[in-house]
């Protein structure tokens, strides 16, 4: 497999330094990509870089995932309009471990293969560097004119920017440049991968390697992912879409991909899956013939949910999706684990009721007295008689039905439905 060819047809190359392709053809090459450890989980904005690393390893080369412990302490100005919060060492180490665990779903860290992935943290080589040593050994090789010419700096120093730029952030490209220099020297790392907003920082590294060591290093960046409607990729109303299920449930993760537009699905299926070119082209053609079937979205959501979570999580998410949007039965509902059930009905009105008070009590009384699902028994009676009332997706016609333990989902939940779309969740405490 040819790395550059693979990334090209997938639309994953923005800029590439001359000679990069020749270097990759010549020998097994080591490349690194920096990841900011500002949280203990990656989000889908990181996934493009992670996919690049995985393609790189699949093509026989050696990937390094660099956790920016030192750079996370100062903050990267690229694409930012303001400074970020700085992290302490304990938080950094915790975040690093969590990120490595996530990355091991994509990269092989553990085999004996010569191209096994490694994780490095720039804090390990930066923490003992004194300020005086840094400006003496590194700073003198890069001119201020060179640093000022970078787009990320220019934007922040322009008249449009109200916040300006601290000296700390101004030095960021030097620190990142030193990372590349250090990895070139210690791990024979000749290529840095990153988003297109990193080009300035990456080329500072290649320049430092050239000036200080007379070596040749390369840069390859991918486009920043955008949405067809111009909105920010990976953001929802509730914030980032995370890879960790503690922050984004597998169901919500699946739903995010299932709901992307046709234009985005065609783009994302190339970037976020490993489906071969011929198969992608066939899927695109199938989708174009019958867009309403959402073939691309379904396949994209399947591939990426299994890759990030598991097959079981994917099946649960499909099952869960049919509950709100299809003709699911109570059996489907009973299969859901608690996490998925709560994710599906997130935002649905909930009532917490006392288990002792409601078990064995008539449902008519519970839903008017303990939980105000109905304003009156008359309203509820009328709805039942008209066939518009369901419990756990099963229509109820019995006016005398009582709330028994066997009705409960996961032993503590009851799903009540008024009409087709009005759901309520009772939680028995």
SVG drawing of the C-alpha trace seen along z (x, -y; Angstrom):
<svg xmlns="http://www.w3.org/2000/svg" viewBox="-63 -47 88 57">
<polyline fill="none" stroke="black" stroke-width="0.4" points="0.0,0.0 1.2,-3.5 0.6,-6.0 0.4,-9.1 -1.8,-7.5 -4.1,-6.1 -4.5,-9.5 -4.9,-11.3 -8.0,-9.4 -9.5,-9.7 -9.1,-13.5 -6.8,-13.6 -3.8,-15.6 -3.7,-19.4 0.0,-20.2 3.1,-18.0 6.7,-19.0 8.6,-18.0 10.5,-14.8 8.1,-13.3 6.9,-10.6 10.4,-9.7 11.4,-9.4 8.5,-6.9 9.4,-4.9 13.0,-4.6 12.7,-3.0 10.5,-2.4 10.0,-5.9 9.1,-7.1 6.5,-9.9 4.9,-11.6 1.7,-13.4 1.1,-15.6 -2.0,-15.3 -3.0,-17.9 -3.6,-16.2 -6.1,-18.9 -8.7,-16.2 -8.6,-12.5 -10.4,-11.5 -9.9,-12.2 -12.9,-13.7 -13.8,-13.1 -11.8,-16.3 -8.6,-14.2 -9.8,-11.3 -8.4,-12.5 -4.9,-12.6 -5.4,-9.2 -6.6,-7.7 -3.5,-9.2 -1.3,-7.4 -3.1,-4.1 -2.8,-4.4 0.9,-5.1 1.3,-2.0 -0.8,0.1 1.6,-1.0 4.6,0.5 5.9,-2.7 6.4,-3.5 4.0,-5.9 4.8,-8.0 1.9,-9.5 3.3,-12.5 1.3,-13.7 2.1,-17.4 2.6,-17.5 5.0,-20.5 3.1,-22.2 -0.2,-21.5 1.3,-23.6 1.7,-26.7 -1.0,-26.4 -0.8,-26.4 -2.0,-29.7 -2.9,-28.0 -6.5,-28.6 -7.2,-30.0 -8.4,-33.4 -7.6,-33.2 -5.2,-31.6 -6.1,-28.2 -6.0,-26.9 -2.7,-25.4 -2.4,-21.9 -0.5,-20.5 1.7,-17.4 -0.6,-14.9 -3.5,-15.8 -1.2,-15.5 -0.1,-12.0 -3.6,-10.9 -4.8,-12.3 -1.8,-10.7 -2.7,-7.2 -6.3,-7.5 -5.4,-8.7 -2.9,-5.8 -5.7,-3.4 -7.9,-4.9 -5.2,-5.0 -4.4,-1.3 -7.8,-0.6 -6.3,-2.1 -2.6,-1.5 -0.4,1.5 1.8,0.5 2.5,4.0 3.8,6.2 7.5,7.0 7.1,5.6 9.8,3.0 7.0,0.5 5.2,0.9 3.7,-2.4 5.2,-4.3 3.8,-7.0 6.1,-9.8 5.5,-12.9 7.4,-16.1 7.3,-17.0 9.9,-14.2 12.6,-16.1 11.4,-19.6 11.1,-19.6 14.8,-19.7 15.5,-22.4 16.4,-25.7 15.2,-28.9 18.7,-30.1 19.8,-26.9 16.8,-26.9 17.3,-30.4 21.0,-29.7 20.8,-26.3 17.5,-26.6 16.4,-30.2 19.4,-31.5 18.8,-29.3 15.3,-30.7 14.9,-34.4 12.0,-36.5 11.3,-37.5 10.8,-33.8 8.5,-33.3 6.5,-36.5 5.8,-35.4 3.7,-32.4 0.0,-32.7 -0.9,-31.6 1.2,-34.5 0.1,-37.0 -3.6,-36.5 -3.2,-37.1 -1.0,-40.2 -3.3,-41.7 -5.4,-44.7 -8.6,-42.5 -7.3,-40.6 -8.3,-42.3 -6.5,-39.9 -3.0,-39.9 -0.5,-37.2 1.6,-36.4 5.3,-35.7 4.5,-32.2 2.3,-31.5 4.7,-33.2 7.4,-30.7 5.1,-27.7 6.4,-27.1 10.0,-27.0 9.0,-24.3 7.1,-22.3 10.1,-22.7 12.4,-21.4 10.1,-18.3 10.7,-17.5 14.4,-18.1 14.6,-15.9 12.7,-13.0 14.7,-13.3 17.9,-13.0 16.8,-10.3 14.3,-8.2 15.3,-9.0 11.8,-10.6 11.8,-12.3 8.2,-13.2 5.6,-15.1 1.9,-14.8 -0.8,-17.2 -3.7,-19.4 -3.3,-22.2 -3.3,-24.8 0.0,-23.2 2.0,-23.8 3.8,-26.8 4.8,-24.9 5.9,-21.8 8.0,-23.7 9.8,-25.5 10.8,-22.0 12.2,-21.0 14.0,-24.4 15.6,-23.8 16.7,-20.3 18.3,-21.7 20.0,-24.6 21.2,-22.8 22.0,-19.3 22.1,-19.8 19.4,-17.0 16.4,-16.7 12.9,-16.3 9.4,-16.4 5.9,-17.6 2.5,-16.4 -0.8,-17.9 -4.5,-17.0 -7.3,-19.5 -9.3,-20.7 -12.6,-18.9 -15.6,-21.0 -19.3,-20.4 -21.1,-21.1 -23.2,-23.8 -20.2,-25.6 -20.8,-24.5 -18.0,-23.2 -17.3,-19.5 -17.7,-17.4 -19.7,-19.9 -23.3,-19.2 -25.6,-21.2 -24.2,-19.5 -20.6,-20.1 -17.8,-17.8 -18.5,-14.2 -16.0,-12.2 -14.6,-8.8 -15.0,-8.0 -18.4,-6.6 -18.4,-8.5 -18.8,-11.7 -20.6,-10.5 -22.6,-7.3 -22.1,-4.8 -25.8,-5.5 -25.2,-9.2 -21.9,-8.6 -23.7,-6.4 -26.5,-8.9 -24.0,-11.7 -22.7,-9.8 -26.1,-8.6 -27.4,-12.1 -24.7,-13.7 -25.8,-15.2 -25.4,-13.3 -22.5,-15.5 -20.7,-15.0 -21.3,-11.3 -19.6,-10.9 -16.6,-12.8 -16.5,-11.2 -16.8,-7.6 -13.4,-8.1 -11.7,-9.8 -13.1,-7.9 -13.3,-4.2 -10.9,-1.8 -13.3,-0.7 -11.4,-0.2 -11.8,-2.6 -13.9,-0.3 -16.3,0.4 -16.7,-3.3 -17.4,-4.1 -20.1,-1.4 -21.7,-2.7 -21.7,-6.3 -23.4,-5.1 -25.9,-3.0 -26.7,-6.1 -27.1,-8.4 -29.7,-6.0 -31.8,-6.0 -30.7,-8.8 -33.7,-8.2 -32.3,-4.8 -29.2,-6.6 -26.9,-3.8 -23.7,-6.0 -24.7,-7.2 -25.7,-3.8 -22.4,-2.2 -20.3,-5.1 -22.0,-5.0 -21.6,-1.2 -17.9,-1.2 -16.9,-4.0 -19.0,-2.9 -17.5,0.6 -14.0,-0.8 -14.2,-3.2 -16.5,-1.1 -17.5,2.5 -19.8,4.6 -22.0,5.1 -22.3,1.3 -23.1,0.8 -25.9,3.4 -27.3,1.9 -27.3,-1.6 -29.2,-0.2 -31.7,1.4 -32.0,-1.8 -32.5,-3.9 -35.4,-1.7 -37.2,-2.5 -37.6,-6.2 -37.7,-6.1 -39.1,-2.8 -41.7,-0.2 -39.8,1.3 -41.4,3.7 -41.1,4.0 -38.6,6.8 -36.2,4.3 -36.6,2.1 -35.9,4.8 -32.6,5.6 -31.1,2.1 -28.6,1.7 -29.2,-1.1 -26.6,-3.5 -28.2,-3.2 -31.8,-3.4 -30.9,-6.7 -29.1,-8.0 -32.1,-7.2 -34.5,-9.0 -32.2,-11.9 -34.3,-15.0 -37.6,-13.1 -39.5,-14.3 -38.6,-12.1 -40.3,-11.5 -38.5,-10.1 -41.0,-8.2 -40.7,-6.1 -40.5,-2.4 -42.4,-1.6 -45.2,-4.0 -45.9,-2.9 -45.3,0.8 -48.6,2.7 -50.5,-0.6 -52.9,-1.2 -51.1,-2.8 -54.1,-5.2 -53.2,-6.5 -49.5,-6.5 -49.5,-8.6 -51.9,-11.2 -50.8,-11.3 -47.1,-10.3 -46.0,-11.5 -48.0,-14.2 -48.0,-12.5 -51.8,-13.2 -53.6,-16.1 -56.6,-13.9 -57.8,-10.3 -60.5,-11.3 -57.8,-12.4 -55.9,-9.1 -59.1,-7.0 -60.1,-8.7 -56.6,-8.1 -56.6,-4.4 -60.1,-3.9 -58.9,-5.6 -55.9,-3.3 -53.3,-6.1 -51.6,-4.9 -48.6,-2.5 -46.3,-1.2 -42.8,0.0 -44.0,-0.3 -47.0,2.0 -50.5,0.6 -52.5,0.7 -56.3,1.2 -56.7,2.4 -57.9,-0.6 -57.2,1.4 -53.6,2.3 -51.3,2.0 -47.5,1.2 -45.7,4.5 -42.0,5.2 -42.0,7.3 -43.1,4.3 -39.9,2.4 -36.9,2.0 -33.5,2.7 -35.5,3.2 -36.2,-0.5 -37.5,-2.3 -41.0,-2.5 -41.5,-4.1 -44.9,-5.7 -46.1,-6.9 -49.0,-9.4 -49.9,-9.3 -47.1,-8.6 -44.4,-11.0 -44.9,-12.0 -42.6,-9.9 -42.2,-10.0 -39.7,-8.0 -40.5,-7.0 -37.5,-6.2 -38.3,-4.1 -35.9,-5.0"/>
</svg>
